[in-house]
Amino acid sequence: MAREKVAGKDQRRRNTNGHESTGPDDFYVRLWGVRGSIACAAANIVRYGGNTSSLEVRCGDKLLMFDCGTGARYLGHALARETPLDVDIFLSHTHFDHICGLPFFIPFFDKRNRFRIHAGHLSPKLGVRRVLAEMMMEPLFPVPLEIFAAAIEFHDFSLGETLHPGPGITLRTTPLNHPNGATGYRIEYGGKSICYLTDTEHKIGEPDRNILRLIEGADVVLYDSMYTDAEFGCRVGWGHSTWQEGARLCQAAGVKTFVAFHHDPDHDDHFMDQVGKELTAQHPGWLVAREGMVLRP
């Protein structure tokens, strides 16, 4: 079962330079944004958070990022202490809620830093660089992609490909069922695994075989839990799943810790508390994602 804590910056382990200290075998994910579709701010969503998808994954000294929703802005401020940076960023897909934090990611403006942005769901005709450049194109955005001072490379891969973004790191990928396509990831390091599967729609009574293969025996799985089963019938075709389906998949695949992720912006803290109660009553130790949560397999 994953070890979980909610960590603010004052709770992090620090080395003498003020940076977070990790050992060569340390492996964890920190959640900087857990909301879906649109960022939201209200007094009744503060405990779970209103920022959209952004994950920080540490594999020893290697930093990986997954998605650049509004949570990436806050991650960027934290990473400013660690310059120079050499980071791989993997996008699940390029719908706006998963990339809208990118122009506000402070480390992109520092020429000492180096980044590689990866995506697997786009056609060769598009490509991730073109899509991000068009997001930051006038009259939609006041400055272009070229405003960034950091060295940024753009890489497109094929869904199902296995990647190796650093020493001892294996990154397996699979297609997800989402409009315009999306990618699910399994990060393996030090004999442990964390899976990230957001923005995917299930078919009732038909477990997704691609997902089951990817998450088989995983330590931690974050899964698109936008809706409940009761809500799902009115939202078929919207590209999302339910926490109950996530639990069913994880149970079938022998997953140790399931984490309900990508919360509907209309689901406030009280609603999410109820989801958490139902989830843990059925599966003690399984979790509902909250901003600041840190999970170590």
C-alpha positions in Angstrom: 0.0 0.0 0.0 1.3 3.5 -0.8 2.5 5.7 2.0 0.6 8.9 1.8 1.2 12.4 3.2 -0.1 15.9 2.5 2.9 18.0 2.1 3.3 21.8 2.0 6.7 23.2 1.2 7.6 23.5 4.9 7.1 19.8 5.3 9.6 18.7 2.6 12.9 17.1 3.4 15.6 19.6 2.4 19.3 19.4 1.7 21.8 22.1 2.5 20.9 24.1 -0.6 17.3 24.3 0.4 16.2 21.8 -2.3 14.1 18.8 -1.7 16.4 15.8 -0.8 15.9 12.5 -2.5 18.0 9.3 -2.3 19.0 7.3 -5.3 16.1 4.9 -4.8 13.5 7.4 -3.7 10.3 7.2 -5.9 7.2 9.3 -5.3 4.5 11.3 -7.0 3.3 14.7 -5.7 -0.1 16.0 -6.9 -0.2 19.7 -7.8 -3.5 19.7 -9.6 -6.3 17.1 -9.3 -9.4 18.8 -10.8 -10.8 18.2 -14.3 -12.2 20.3 -17.1 -11.7 23.8 -15.6 -9.9 25.2 -12.6 -12.2 26.4 -9.8 -11.8 28.5 -6.7 -14.4 28.5 -3.8 -14.4 28.0 -0.1 -16.1 24.6 -0.5 -13.4 23.1 -2.6 -10.2 24.0 -0.7 -9.6 20.7 1.0 -9.3 18.8 -2.3 -8.1 21.7 -4.5 -9.3 23.4 -7.6 -6.2 23.3 -9.9 -6.2 21.1 -13.0 -3.9 18.2 -13.6 -0.2 18.4 -12.9 2.0 15.7 -11.3 5.6 15.8 -10.1 7.3 12.3 -10.2 10.7 11.8 -8.6 12.8 8.8 -9.6 15.8 9.3 -7.5 17.5 12.5 -8.8 15.4 12.4 -12.0 12.4 14.7 -12.3 9.4 13.8 -14.5 6.3 15.9 -14.9 2.9 14.7 -16.2 0.5 17.3 -17.6 0.7 21.1 -17.3 -2.7 22.2 -16.0 -3.0 25.1 -13.7 -1.3 23.1 -10.9 1.9 23.4 -13.0 2.2 27.1 -12.1 2.7 26.2 -8.4 5.0 23.4 -9.2 7.1 25.9 -11.3 7.5 28.2 -8.4 8.7 25.3 -6.2 11.1 24.2 -8.9 12.7 27.6 -9.3 14.9 26.7 -6.3 16.4 23.8 -8.2 17.8 25.6 -11.2 19.5 24.3 -13.4 16.7 21.8 -14.3 16.7 19.0 -16.8 13.2 17.6 -17.0 11.0 15.4 -19.1 7.3 16.5 -19.4 4.7 13.9 -20.6 1.3 15.1 -21.6 -1.7 12.8 -21.3 -3.3 14.9 -24.1 -3.6 18.5 -25.2 -7.1 19.5 -24.1 -6.9 22.9 -22.6 -7.2 21.9 -18.9 -4.1 19.8 -19.2 -1.8 22.4 -20.9 -3.2 25.8 -19.8 -0.5 26.1 -17.0 2.3 25.8 -19.5 2.6 29.6 -20.3 2.8 30.4 -16.6 5.5 27.8 -15.7 8.3 30.0 -14.4 11.2 27.6 -15.2 10.5 27.9 -18.9 11.7 31.5 -18.6 15.2 30.6 -17.3 17.8 29.9 -19.9 19.7 27.6 -17.6 17.0 25.0 -17.8 16.3 22.2 -20.3 13.0 20.5 -20.9 11.7 17.8 -23.3 7.9 17.8 -23.8 6.5 14.5 -25.0 3.0 13.5 -26.4 1.8 10.3 -27.9 -1.8 11.0 -29.0 -1.2 13.4 -31.9 -1.0 12.7 -35.6 2.2 13.4 -37.4 0.5 16.2 -39.2 -0.1 18.0 -35.9 2.7 17.2 -33.5 3.0 18.5 -30.0 5.1 21.6 -30.9 2.5 22.8 -33.4 -0.4 22.3 -31.0 1.3 24.2 -28.1 2.3 27.0 -30.5 -1.2 27.4 -31.7 -2.5 27.6 -28.1 -0.1 30.5 -27.5 -1.0 32.2 -30.9 -2.6 35.6 -31.2 -5.4 36.6 -30.7 -5.8 33.7 -28.2 -2.6 34.5 -26.2 -0.4 37.7 -26.1 3.0 36.1 -26.5 4.2 33.1 -28.6 5.9 29.9 -27.6 9.3 31.5 -28.6 9.1 33.7 -25.5 10.6 30.9 -23.4 14.3 31.2 -22.6 14.9 27.6 -21.5 16.0 25.0 -24.0 12.8 23.1 -24.9 12.6 20.1 -27.2 9.4 18.6 -28.5 9.0 14.8 -29.0 6.1 12.8 -30.4 5.9 9.1 -29.7 3.6 6.3 -30.8 0.9 5.0 -28.4 2.0 1.7 -26.9 5.7 2.6 -27.1 7.9 2.0 -24.1 10.2 4.9 -23.2 13.3 5.2 -21.0 13.5 8.8 -19.8 16.3 8.2 -17.3 18.6 5.6 -15.8 16.6 2.7 -14.4 13.3 4.3 -15.5 10.8 2.5 -17.7 7.8 4.3 -19.0 5.1 2.2 -20.6 2.2 3.8 -22.5 -1.2 2.8 -23.7 -4.1 4.5 -25.6 -7.0 5.9 -23.7 -10.6 6.3 -24.8 -11.0 10.0 -25.0 -12.0 12.5 -27.7 -9.0 13.4 -29.8 -7.0 10.7 -28.1 -5.1 10.5 -24.8 -2.2 8.5 -23.3 -2.0 6.4 -20.1 1.4 6.0 -18.4 3.0 3.4 -16.2 6.3 4.6 -14.5 8.5 1.9 -13.2 11.5 2.5 -11.0 13.3 0.6 -8.3 10.9 -2.4 -8.6 7.9 -0.1 -7.9 5.3 1.3 -10.2 3.0 4.4 -10.5 0.3 4.6 -13.2 -1.4 7.7 -14.5 -4.6 7.3 -16.4 -6.7 10.4 -16.7 -9.4 11.3 -19.3 -10.7 8.0 -20.4 -14.2 6.7 -20.8 -15.2 3.1 -20.0 -17.9 1.0 -21.6 -20.3 -0.4 -19.0 -19.6 -4.1 -18.4 -16.5 -4.1 -20.7 -13.3 -3.5 -18.7 -10.7 -1.7 -20.9 -8.1 -4.4 -21.7 -5.4 -1.8 -22.6 -5.8 -0.3 -19.1 -5.9 -3.7 -17.4 -2.6 -4.7 -19.1 -0.9 -1.5 -18.1 -1.9 -1.5 -14.4 -1.5 -5.2 -13.7 0.1 -5.6 -10.2 0.9 -1.8 -10.0 1.6 -0.2 -6.7 -0.3 3.1 -7.2 -2.9 3.9 -9.9 -4.4 7.4 -10.4 -7.5 7.0 -12.6 -10.1 9.3 -14.1 -12.9 9.4 -11.5 -14.8 12.4 -12.9 -18.2 10.9 -12.2 -20.0 8.4 -10.1 -21.7 5.4 -11.6 -25.1 7.1 -10.9 -24.0 10.2 -12.9 -22.4 8.3 -15.8 -25.5 7.4 -17.7 -26.2 11.1 -18.5 -22.6 11.7 -19.6 -21.8 8.9 -22.0 -19.6 10.2 -24.8 -18.1 12.9 -22.7 -14.8 11.1 -22.4 -14.6 10.3 -18.7 -15.1 7.5 -16.2 -16.1 6.9 -12.6 -14.4 6.1 -9.4 -16.3 2.9 -9.1 -15.0 1.7 -12.5 -11.5 2.7 -11.4 -11.9 0.6 -8.3 -13.2 -2.4 -10.4 -10.3 -2.2 -12.8 -7.8 -1.9 -9.9 -9.3 -4.8 -8.0 -9.3 -7.0 -11.2 -5.6 -6.1 -11.9 -4.4 -6.6 -8.3 -3.4 -3.0 -7.8 -2.2 -2.1 -4.3 -3.5 1.5 -4.0 -6.1 3.1 -6.2 -6.4 6.9 -6.2 -9.5 8.6 -7.5 -8.3 11.5 -9.6 -9.6 14.3 -12.0 -12.5 15.5 -9.9 -15.6 17.2 -11.5 -15.5 21.0 -10.9 -19.0 20.7 -9.5 -18.0 18.1 -6.9 -17.3 20.1 -3.7 -15.5 19.0 -0.6 -18.7 17.5 0.9 -19.3 15.5 -2.2 -15.7 14.3 -2.3 -15.9 13.4 1.4 -18.8 11.1 0.5 -16.9 9.5 -2.3 -14.0 8.9 0.0 -16.2 7.3 2.6 -17.7 4.9 0.1 -14.4 4.1 -1.5 -12.6 3.3 1.8 -15.6 1.4 3.1 -15.2 -0.9 0.2 -11.4 -0.8 -0.1 -9.6 0.3 3.1 -6.5 2.3 2.2 -7.6 3.4 -1.2 -7.7 7.2 -1.6 -9.3 10.3 -3.1 -6.7 12.6 -4.6 -6.0 16.0 -3.0 -3.7 18.8 -3.9 -0.4 18.4 -2.0 -0.8 14.7 -1.6 2.5 12.7 -1.9 2.5 9.0 -2.6 5.4 6.7 -2.2 4.8 3.2 -3.5 
